[in-house]
Amino acid sequence: MICSKIAIRQLIVLASRLEVLERCALLRKPHSYPRRCFHVTSSRLTDGVFRGLTDDRLPMSWIEAWRLQQEGKNIASDEARSQERDLTPKKMSDSYHRVVLPLGRDPWLSDTYINSSGQIRLGTIFMDLDALSGIIVYKHTGPGVTVVTAALDRITIAHPLTEICDLEYSGQVTYASGRSSVEITCKVARARDEGEPSKPEDVLLTCTFTMVALDPTTKKPVNIPRLLASTPSEEVIFKAGEAKALAKKKNLKTSLLETEPNDPESALIHKIWLRQLAYHDPNNSIRQPPNVISMSKTQLSTASIMQPQYRNRHQTMIFGGFHLKQTFELAFCCAASFAHARPTFISADPCTFRNPVPVGSVLYLTATVVYTDPSLLEEDGSEPQQRDPKNPMTRLHVRVDSKVRDVEHGNAKPTGQFNYTFLVPKDVKVLPHTYQEYMMYIDARRRVQLGDVEDRREHVTELSTENVNLTE
């Protein structure tokens, strides 16, 4: 009796195995999706970055790099010591790089690039673009230097996506004077079939990264090859990059860290402060409306330890694209929490990377809604009106402040400021209270106004939540 029960159990197990084998055979048929295989070594060497952009960015495992670090060896300098630097001027075409992201052809790729709403995650695209700029910049500088991301210029959506399709990443160096800094312009566009020319309406977005070349040992800026403009069109691009570099230096001198607010801005601060007092004056009939929210109540913060899987090609520091992605997604959550509505991305305004983020450190991010348009008050003290009161729309400017803390010693350093603008289908306003909040408000107001001027110059189409826009 016992033997017969054992035999029955063995038959059940065998039948189950046969059923599994039949299912596997069905999966191997040509019409089915490709199988996902498990490997001892991951096919992606940098966490989350498209495999076509890894560029052998991690030449050694983390445990090997960690052992060298424990022995007191400078990994980056050891790698570059035998490399001779070549300062021969380079052409723009020398650094050109193109990669196709097969979102339309590879359904498994959507796990990384598309969210639960069926929209493309722009934070992941931004991370890929930083990886792309890293490939491009080393084509220009050659070996023997360490290149870090210093800033990201304004990004806007040129032509919203109407369907999930293959995307083409491309870019090249567009300005390099021969000193340490270099400008890389990247583009994301709908990928056309091989041999089919792209069209202007295919372009989803363009962005410009500023990178700085450092000596691997001393970490001080070093000269890099000068960029040559070979054609009249390249000359125009070069001149535009030169003009932007000069404008950045000029803007530094007029920032709120260097000079006080101008007269109209000071008057606006005073009027908002008086309105704030009126809200709390028992003898005044004005009360703070429910759609006016104090700036301090809009904050959203995170803290996360930086793991080796997020490191860059220099082994001990975190990949800048991962840092950028984290700030963007926190800014999105902050805007959604403030408005209680799904935000639509409008622009990433100029962002700065001030200090590197070491592996093993703790990264602190704080997102704050620092400006709303329509604002609380106009410069003349009047209350702005919605263009369409039945369908109110508000632009939210979210600032993300980033700092990193050493786990062992507790030392903290600021690592950057990141600025994003979203559109929400609500009438909401932010109210600053402290002097610091007023300065953040004025700084964001300047960024939004400057962005409006650039948009009018480039004739960028205004977005609304009703547009078909598959990016988030």
N, C-alpha and C positions, 0 to 999 in steps of 0.2 A: 504493500500500500504506500509506504513511504517512497519507494523507488518510483512508483507511477506518478506521485505528486511532483517529485523532482524533475521527471521527464516532461511533465506538462509545463512546468515553469521554464524549462530550457527552451521548449517550443515557443512559448510566448515571447521570450527574450529574442530568439532567432527571428520570429515574425516582425518584431519591432525594428530589428536591425535591417531586415530586408526592406521595410517601409522607408526607413531613412535613406537607404541606398537608392531606392526608386526616386525619392524626392531630389536627391543630389543629381541623379541622371537627368531629371527634368530641368534642373537649374543649368546643366551643362549644354542644353540645347541652344542653337544659335539665336532663336527669337527671344530668349530670356535676357535679363540684365547680367552684366559680367559679375563673376563671383568675387567676393571680398576674401582675400587671403591673409593669414597671419604670418608675420615674419619676426625673426629674432631681432633684426635691426629695422628701425622705422624708416619708411621711405621719405619722410620729411625730417630734415635735419634741424630746421628752425620751427618752433611750435607755431602752427597756424598759417605759415607763409606758403603760398603756392609753390609746388615742387620745382616749377620752372624758374624760380627766382632764388633758389637756395645758393647756387653759385659756389658750391664747396665752402660755404661760409663757416663751417665748423670742422676744421681739419683734424681735430683730435677730440677724443671723448672727454666728458667733464672730469671723470676721475683722474685721467692723466694730467689735465690742466690743473686740477686741484693739488695733485702731488707736486707738480713743479712750483706752484704758488707757495706751498708749505715749505719748500726748500729755498724760498726767497728769490726765485728766478723770475725775471721779467719776461713773460711769455711772448708778448708782442715784439719786444726788442730782439729776443733770440731769433724770432721768425724773420725779422727784417734786417738783421745785422749783415747778412751775407748778400743782401740785395742792393745794387747800386741805383741811385735815383737818376732818372733821365729828365732834364728840364727842357728838352727840345719842344718848341711850340707844336700844338696839336690842332687838327681841324675838327669842326663840329661833327662831321660824319665819322670820325675815328671813335667817338664814344657812343654812337647810336646803338640802341638795343631795343629789341621787340620780342614780346612774348604773348601768346594767345592763351587766354583763360577759357577752357571749353565748358562753360556753364550750361550751354544749350545741349551739348552732346553727352555730357557726363552727369547723370542724375545723382550719383553719389557725392559729387563735388558740392552739391547744394547744401549738404549737411553743414558745411563750414561757411558758405557765402550767403545763404538765404535763411531768413528768420521764420518764425511760426506764422507770420502774416503773409508769407510769400514774397517779401520784399528783400532786395539786396542789402546786406549789412555794410554800410559805408565804412564803419570802423575797420572791418577786415580789408576793404579796398585800400584804405589809407595805409594800413600796415604793409600791404603788398607794394604800394608805391614807394614807401621808404626803403624797402628791400631792393626795388628796381633802381632807385637813385644810388644805392650803394654799389651795385654792379657797374653803373654808368660812370660814377666818379673814379673808380679804380681803373677803368679803361683809360681815363684821362691822366691820372696822376702816376700810374704805374706802381710797382712795388716799392717798399722802403719807407712808407708813411702810414700813419694811423689817421683815418678820416672819420670825423664824428658829425652828426646832424646838429646844426646850430639853430635853424629857424625854418618855419614853414610859412609861405606867403598865403594870401587869400585864395580860397577855393570856392567856386560857385558851380551849380549845376547848369551846364550850357543847354543841353537838350535832354529832358527827362526820358527814362526808359519806358517803353510801353509793353515790353515783353522780356522774359528771361532769355538771353541769347549769349552766344560766345562773345567775350570781350577781348579787346586788344590793348595790352599795355605797351607803351613806347615812350622813349625819351632820349635826351642827349644833353651834353653840357652846352649852355647857351651864354655863359659869361664867365670868364676867368682872366683877371688882369695880370696874373703871374705871381701874385702874392698868395697868402694862405687860403683865402676863401674862394669858393667856386659855386656857381648857380647851375642847378640841374632842373630842366623843365620836363615834366612827365604828362602824359595824356592817356586817358581811358576812353575808348571808342568802341562802337559796335564792330565786331570783326566781320569783314567781308570774305567771300570765297577767294581762294588763291588766284591772283592775277586780276581780281576785280578792284578797281580804284575805290578808295574810301571817299565819303562825301562829308561836307561840313556838318550836316545834320546828324551824322553818326557819332560825333564827339559828345560824350557824357560830361566830362570835366577835364580841366587842366590844372596843374599845380606846379609850384616852384619851391624846391628845397634849397636852402643855403647850407653848405657843408664847409668844414674847416679842416685843413690838413695839419697834423701834429707830428712832431718827432716821436717815434715809438719809445725812446728812452727818457727824454727830458719832458715830454708832453707840452712842449712849446711850439707855437705856430712856425711852419716852414714854408718856403716858396714851392710853387708847383708850376707845371708847364703853362705858358700863356696860350690863350685860345686865338686861333686865326679864323677870320671871316673870309671865306673864299668867293662868295657871290654877293650881289647886291642885297638879296633877301636875308642872307646871314648877317650882313653888315647892319641891317635894320634891327634884327634880333639882338645883336651884340650891343648896339647903342641903347636899346630899351633896357637891357640888363644893367648897363652902366648907369643909366638914369635912375633905376630902382635902387642901386647901391648908394648913390649920392642922396636919394630921398630918405633912405633909412637913417643915414648919419644925421641928416637935418632934423628928422623926427625925434631922434634921441635928445637933441638939444631943447626941444619944445615939450617934452613929456612932462607929466605931472611930478615926476621925481626930480626934475630940474627947475621947473618954474611953476608958479601958482596959477590957478585958473584965471582965464581972461575976464574982462568986465561983464560980458553977457552971461558967462557961466557962473560967476560969483553972484550976480543978481538972481539967476535961476535957483541957485542953492538957497539963497535967503528966502525966496518965495515959497519953496518947498518946506523949509524949516518953519515958516510962519503957518503954513497949512497944517503941518504936523502938530503945532501948538494948538491950533483951533480945534482939531479933532478931540483934544483932551480938556478943552476949556468948558466947564459946566455952564458958563454964561453965554456960550456960543451955540447956535442951533446946528452948526455943521458937525456931522459925525462921520467917522471913518467908514466908507462904504465896504460891504463884504467882499468886493472884488479888488480892494486895495490891501496888499499884504506886505508886512514888514520884511525888509531884505534879510534880516537875521533868521526869519522863519522859513526861508527858501532853501537853506543850505542842506546839502546831502554829502556825506563823507564815507570814504572807504579806507581800509588799511589792509595791505596784503604783502606777504613775504615773497621776495623775488627768487624764483627757483632757477636752477641751471638750464632748464629747457627753454627759457626765454632769453638766453645770452646771445650776444652778437659774435661776429667772427674774431673778435679780440679776446674771447673766452671768459673774461671776468666781469664784463659789464652787460647790462640788459639792452636788448635790441630796441632802438628808438621807435620803431614802428609799433611794437607791442605797447610801449608807453603811450603813444598817440592813440591807439585803439582804446585803451583803458579810459583815457580822458574823454574821448568822444562818447563812449557808451554811458559814462557817468553823467555827462552833460545832457544826454537824451533823457535819462531817467529823471534828472533834476527838473527839466522842462516839463515832463509829463506829470511829475508829482505836483508841481506848482499850478499847472493849468487844469489838471484832471482831464486831459485830452491828449490824443496822440499827436506829437509834434511832427512837422514836416521840415526836413533840413533845408536851410537856405544857403548858409555859407560857413566856412571855417575861416575866421579872420586871422591875421598874422599871429603866429605862436612862436614862442622862444623856448629853447632847451638850454638851461643855464649850467647845470652840473650833471655828470653821469650818474647812473643808478647802478650800484654794484650788486652782483649776485650775492644773495644772503641778507641783504638789507630789507627794511620794511618801507614800502612806498605808501605815503599818505596822500590821498586826493580829496580835495574839498571843492564841490561845485556850488555856485551861487548864482541865482538870477539877479543880475546887477542893473538891467535896464529893460524897459518895455516901450514899445512904440505901437500905438499912441502912448505918450508918456503921461505922467500924473498932471503936469502943468506945462504950458508953453512958456517961452521966455518972457512974454508980456503978462504972465500970471493967469491967463485964461485957461479953461479946461478944454483939451482937444476933443474933437468929435470923431466918432467912427464914420468911415466912408459909407458903409451900409449897416445901419443899426440893426436890421433884421438878421444879417449874417455877419456878426462882428468877427474881426481877425486881428490878432496881436502878434507882433514880432517880439520874441524873447531873446535877449542876449545873455548867454550863460558863460561865466568865467570859471575855469577850473585851475586852482592853485595846487601845485605839486611840490612835495618835499620828501626827502629820504632820510631815514634814521639808521644809524649804525647800531646793530643789536647789542654788541659787546659793550660799547662805551656810551651809547645814548646820544652821540653827536648828530645834530640835524642840519641839513642843508636844503635850500630851495632848489628844485630841479627844473622849474619852468612854469610859465603861465600860458594857458590855452584858452582860446576864445571861439565860441560857436553861436550862431544865430539860427533860431527855429521860428516857424510860423504855427500858431495854434488857432482853432476856431472858437475863441473865447475872448471876452472883454475883461482882461485882467491887468493889474498895474502893480508895480513894486514901489515901496516907500523906504528910502534910506533914513537912518536915524543918526548914526555917529559920523564923525568927520571922515574916518576911513571909508565908510560906506558911501559918503558923498563923492569922494575921490574915485572910487570904483565906478560909481554911477556916471560921472563926467567922462572918465576914460572910455567906458563902453559907448557912451553917446557919441564921442568923437569917432570911434571905430565904425559905428553904424552910419554916421553921416559921410565919412570918407568912403565907405563901401558903396553908398548910394551914388556918390559922384562917379566912382569907377564903373558901376553898373550902367549908368546913363551913357558914359563914354563908350562902353563896349556893347551897348544896346542889348543887355541881357533881359530875356523875357521874365516878367514877374511871375512868381509861382503862387499857386493857391492850393488848398487842400482838395479842390475839385479836379485839378489836373491829374492825368494818369502819370503817376510817378512811382516807379517801383524801387525807390531807394529810401533808406531810413538811416 
